[in-house]
Amino acid sequence: MLRLPSLGELDRGMPVRIYLCAQPADMRKGFDTLAASVKEFLKHDPFSGNLFLFVSRGKDRMKILYWEGDGFCLWYKRLEEGTFKLPSVKDASAGAGVELKATELAMLLEGIDLKSIRRSKRFVRSAGEGGVESAETKKQTIIGQ
């Protein structure tokens, strides 16, 4: 039987965490100044291996900074048309950030507006119905072992 991964499984498959800086970033900044911004604004360790996202004021440019064991890597994207549709951040004035899931980052890079996404209620079969275990019951069984 064919089994496709769920969004949760895709997110759990990502070994690093993803943080988006709420304040617009100066895209002239390089490795060292972005690493300092990670410490100052996001209050995280830039050497952790996590992904740190910075978006320009015009929201048409994004840089992703991460540590790869022996040095920083910087990924840069400039949109020729349109803007990145960022998630809502409650306290952007404090320079705080927001943690994203891997699937949210993929949607953000594909131009999907994260503010407009809503999860629909889905049927979940209980463990007692028809002798079929629900995904939650399977998860609890695996974790309990």
Rosetta silent file (secondary structure, phi, psi, omega in degrees, C-alpha in Angstrom):
SEQUENCE: MLRLPSLGELDRGMPVRIYLCAQPADMRKGFDTLAASVKEFLKHDPFSGNLFLFVSRGKDRMKILYWEGDGFCLWYKRLEEGTFKLPSVKDASAGAGVELKATELAMLLEGIDLKSIRRSKRFVRSAGEGGVESAETKKQTIIGQ
SCORE:     score description
SCORE:     0.000 S_00000001
   1 L     0.000  137.316  178.382    0.000    0.000    0.000 S_00000001
   2 L   -77.467  131.573  178.547    1.255    3.479   -0.876 S_00000001
   3 L  -129.913  118.280  179.460    1.695    5.750    2.132 S_00000001
   4 L   -92.131  147.427  179.930    2.452    9.429    1.706 S_00000001
   5 L   -72.154  147.733  176.080    4.083   11.431    4.522 S_00000001
   6 L   -84.995  168.452  176.795    1.981   13.856    6.548 S_00000001
   7 H   -60.680  -39.784  178.557    3.018   17.464    7.125 S_00000001
   8 H   -60.715  -40.754  178.817    3.945   16.570   10.704 S_00000001
   9 H   -66.461  -37.837  177.103    6.242   13.808    9.492 S_00000001
  10 H   -64.879  -42.111  179.409    7.918   16.187    7.060 S_00000001
  11 H   -65.594  -41.536  179.442    8.426   18.748    9.827 S_00000001
  12 H   -68.201  -22.004  179.473    9.835   16.157   12.235 S_00000001
  13 L   -74.939  -13.138  179.987   12.254   15.044    9.511 S_00000001
  14 L   -85.259  115.719 -174.695   13.994   18.435    9.605 S_00000001
  15 L   -75.842   -8.039 -178.370   16.886   18.146   12.089 S_00000001
  16 L  -118.915  164.573  176.236   17.195   21.915   12.636 S_00000001
  17 L   -99.524  158.353 -175.046   14.881   24.660   13.822 S_00000001
  18 E  -125.103  125.118 -178.688   13.929   27.646   11.686 S_00000001
  19 E  -123.544  132.767  177.925   13.658   31.189   13.057 S_00000001
  20 E  -106.843  125.247  177.014   12.373   34.262   11.223 S_00000001
  21 E   -74.916  129.298 -175.074   13.537   37.681   12.442 S_00000001
  22 L   -73.145  -31.026 -178.824   10.483   39.936   12.834 S_00000001
  23 L   -84.933  144.003  176.450   12.288   43.179   12.055 S_00000001
  24 L   -60.390  143.850 -178.334   13.290   44.020    8.477 S_00000001
  25 L  -108.870  148.131  173.262   16.966   43.405    7.824 S_00000001
  26 L   -76.902  116.672 -175.455   19.461   45.465    5.869 S_00000001
  27 L   -73.412   -2.523  173.557   20.383   43.156    2.988 S_00000001
  28 L   -79.465  -13.410 -179.563   23.874   44.693    2.852 S_00000001
  29 L   -66.167  144.795  179.461   24.676   42.789    6.054 S_00000001
  30 L  -110.417 -159.562 -175.621   27.014   39.847    5.737 S_00000001
  31 H   -53.849  -54.870 -172.229   27.899   36.783    7.780 S_00000001
  32 H   -68.402  -42.371 -179.427   29.221   38.477   10.910 S_00000001
  33 H   -72.164  -32.083  175.181   26.601   41.202   11.283 S_00000001
  34 H   -70.006  -38.514  176.666   23.759   38.736   10.678 S_00000001
  35 H   -62.450  -39.067  176.550   25.273   36.374   13.261 S_00000001
  36 H   -65.082  -36.480  177.791   25.368   39.309   15.699 S_00000001
  37 H   -65.463  -34.886  177.217   21.689   39.999   14.882 S_00000001
  38 H   -60.620  -45.346  179.414   20.854   36.384   15.742 S_00000001
  39 H   -67.033  -48.050 -172.681   22.341   36.914   19.205 S_00000001
  40 H   -72.014  -50.169 -173.586   20.939   40.421   19.736 S_00000001
  41 H   -92.133  -43.204 -175.861   17.406   40.206   18.312 S_00000001
  42 H   -89.766  -15.187  178.943   16.538   36.514   18.237 S_00000001
  43 L    59.583   41.210  178.115   18.442   35.602   21.432 S_00000001
  44 L  -126.402  165.871  178.414   19.788   32.385   19.877 S_00000001
  45 L   -87.263  115.858 -178.974   23.209   30.900   19.269 S_00000001
  46 H   -66.176  -15.883 -179.653   24.206   31.459   15.607 S_00000001
  47 H   -90.125    7.831 -175.005   26.545   28.423   15.838 S_00000001
  48 H   -72.939  -19.906 -175.138   23.645   26.053   16.641 S_00000001
  49 L    92.700   -6.020  177.731   23.157   24.908   13.043 S_00000001
  50 L   -72.050  163.270  178.428   19.605   26.261   13.012 S_00000001
  51 E   -94.335  131.913  179.693   18.317   28.362   10.103 S_00000001
  52 E  -120.508  117.329 -175.331   17.907   32.101   10.706 S_00000001
  53 E   -99.636  135.960  177.185   15.785   34.002    8.179 S_00000001
  54 E  -129.633  131.473 -177.658   16.085   37.721    7.495 S_00000001
  55 E  -120.023  143.765 -179.095   13.754   39.587    5.137 S_00000001
  56 L   -71.267  165.653  178.674   14.238   43.048    3.615 S_00000001
  57 L   -58.358  -39.098  179.813   11.980   46.017    4.345 S_00000001
  58 L   -79.393   -4.864  178.684   10.376   45.638    0.905 S_00000001
  59 L    60.118   24.816  177.399    9.872   41.893    1.568 S_00000001
  60 L  -108.834    0.862  179.684   11.300   41.003   -1.831 S_00000001
  61 E  -135.327  143.915  179.368   14.649   39.686   -0.534 S_00000001
  62 E  -140.297  139.318  171.788   15.533   37.008    1.977 S_00000001
  63 E  -121.204  140.350  175.855   18.760   35.773    3.504 S_00000001
  64 E  -121.864  121.047 -179.890   19.102   32.553    5.462 S_00000001
  65 E  -106.384  136.551  174.522   22.123   32.212    7.728 S_00000001
  66 E  -153.987  155.362  178.903   23.268   28.909    9.206 S_00000001
  67 E   -95.834  131.774 -176.805   26.396   27.311   10.661 S_00000001
  68 L  -117.932   41.693  174.788   27.674   24.236    8.844 S_00000001
  69 L    88.016  -46.368 -179.121   30.271   22.865   11.255 S_00000001
  70 L  -126.188    8.112  177.925   33.293   24.742    9.950 S_00000001
  71 L   173.164  165.144  178.039   31.801   28.044    8.817 S_00000001
  72 E   -79.780  147.459  172.304   28.705   30.121    8.173 S_00000001
  73 E  -119.471  144.681 -179.369   26.629   29.667    5.028 S_00000001
  74 E  -131.155  121.113  178.343   24.442   32.379    3.597 S_00000001
  75 E  -106.514  134.788 -174.034   21.578   31.712    1.198 S_00000001
  76 E  -133.302  131.604  177.424   20.121   34.743   -0.596 S_00000001
  77 E  -131.258  132.923  174.719   16.992   35.069   -2.721 S_00000001
  78 E  -119.265  122.537  178.173   15.697   38.137   -4.567 S_00000001
  79 L   -79.195  134.202  176.801   12.205   37.990   -6.036 S_00000001
  80 L   -79.091  -24.269  179.495   11.864   39.548   -9.474 S_00000001
  81 L  -150.075  140.058  177.837    8.154   40.074   -8.869 S_00000001
  82 L    86.871 -175.404 -178.453    5.976   39.999   -5.752 S_00000001
  83 L  -137.634  162.601  173.321    6.886   39.774   -2.084 S_00000001
  84 L   -75.677  132.573  179.473    7.313   37.153    0.610 S_00000001
  85 L   -94.983   97.604 -173.367    4.066   36.724    2.553 S_00000001
  86 L   -83.123  152.214  175.614    5.297   36.532    6.135 S_00000001
  87 L   -70.569  159.342  177.320    3.398   35.116    9.107 S_00000001
  88 L   -68.491  138.883  176.003    2.014   37.482   11.720 S_00000001
  89 L  -122.076  125.490 -174.392    4.379   38.325   14.550 S_00000001
  90 L   -64.499  -43.460 -174.057    2.779   39.622   17.749 S_00000001
  91 L  -125.530   67.014 -177.815    5.657   41.791   18.997 S_00000001
  92 H   -68.153  -25.715 -177.864    7.700   42.821   15.962 S_00000001
  93 H   -67.228  -27.453 -178.735    8.809   46.072   17.652 S_00000001
  94 H   -81.506   -1.705  179.840   10.847   44.163   20.247 S_00000001
  95 L    79.145   10.873 -178.841   12.892   42.515   17.499 S_00000001
  96 L   -67.315  169.051  177.852   11.550   39.131   18.442 S_00000001
  97 E  -123.468  178.986  178.121   11.340   36.321   15.975 S_00000001
  98 E  -131.161  140.824  177.848    8.965   33.550   15.153 S_00000001
  99 E   -88.292  134.313  178.470    9.749   29.866   14.773 S_00000001
 100 E  -110.725  155.571  171.600    8.645   28.261   11.523 S_00000001
 101 L   -89.596  161.911  179.827    8.133   24.646   10.591 S_00000001
 102 H   -59.217  -39.988  179.857    9.928   23.217    7.554 S_00000001
 103 H   -66.956  -34.292  177.636    6.649   23.030    5.645 S_00000001
 104 H   -68.180  -38.635  176.846    5.924   26.698    6.446 S_00000001
 105 H   -63.322  -43.263  178.897    9.345   27.701    5.115 S_00000001
 106 H   -60.903  -43.458  178.682    8.677   25.747    1.924 S_00000001
 107 H   -65.493  -41.063  178.622    5.302   27.472    1.502 S_00000001
 108 H   -59.209  -45.706 -179.777    6.853   30.876    2.224 S_00000001
 109 H   -69.110  -24.162  178.838    9.495   30.328   -0.469 S_00000001
 110 L   -88.350   -1.872  176.777    6.801   29.168   -2.919 S_00000001
 111 L    91.618   13.964  179.321    4.777   32.371   -2.451 S_00000001
 112 L   -85.387  132.529 -179.300    1.991   31.003   -0.282 S_00000001
 113 L   -77.261  110.897 -176.798    0.538   33.508    2.202 S_00000001
 114 H   -69.127  -20.702  179.528    0.950   31.914    5.640 S_00000001
 115 H   -71.825  -26.606 -174.076   -1.630   34.291    7.181 S_00000001
 116 H   -94.722   -1.455 -178.176   -4.422   32.884    5.028 S_00000001
 117 L   -81.260  131.141  176.484   -3.800   29.199    5.695 S_00000001
 118 L  -131.278  136.429  177.939   -6.368   27.454    7.869 S_00000001
 119 L   -86.700  125.088  178.265   -6.376   23.803    8.851 S_00000001
 120 L   -79.787  149.408  176.949   -9.739   22.153    8.250 S_00000001
 121 L   -69.187  134.500 -178.931  -11.193   19.778   10.800 S_00000001
 122 L  -122.603  151.730  176.197  -10.609   16.167    9.750 S_00000001
 123 L   -72.536  134.489  174.234  -12.114   12.885   10.818 S_00000001
 124 L  -125.516  118.106 -178.268   -9.871   10.755   13.009 S_00000001
 125 L   -71.957  132.187  179.449  -10.953    7.186   13.511 S_00000001
 126 L   -76.486  162.023 -176.688  -10.836    6.079   17.135 S_00000001
 127 L   -63.170  -27.600 -175.714   -8.933    2.932   18.142 S_00000001
 128 L   -83.319  -12.760 -175.463  -12.163    1.061   18.930 S_00000001
 129 L   -85.391  111.895  173.081  -13.800    1.506   15.506 S_00000001
 130 L    67.412   15.920  178.267  -13.368   -1.481   13.231 S_00000001
 131 L    71.399   14.154 -179.758  -10.167   -2.655   14.897 S_00000001
 132 L  -104.513  129.680 -179.710   -8.145    0.065   13.182 S_00000001
 133 L   -81.499  145.365  174.637   -5.828    2.171   15.314 S_00000001
 134 L   -79.076  165.036  178.849   -5.712    5.924   14.853 S_00000001
 135 H   -61.312  -36.907 -179.563   -2.435    7.651   14.093 S_00000001
 136 H   -66.154  -41.111  178.721   -2.423    9.103   17.630 S_00000001
 137 H   -64.369  -41.917  177.432   -2.845    5.656   19.193 S_00000001
 138 H   -60.807  -42.319 -179.544   -0.005    4.296   17.054 S_00000001
 139 H   -62.831  -44.181 -179.950    2.179    7.226   18.108 S_00000001
 140 H   -64.906  -37.046  179.042    1.426    6.624   21.798 S_00000001
 141 H   -64.915  -44.106  179.548    2.153    2.912   21.392 S_00000001
 142 H   -65.515  -45.083 -179.022    5.520    3.592   19.769 S_00000001
 143 H   -65.449  -37.733 -178.246    6.486    6.239   22.321 S_00000001
 144 H   -70.390  -18.968 -177.564    5.406    4.009   25.215 S_00000001
 145 L   -78.816    0.000    0.000    7.651    1.132   24.097 S_00000001
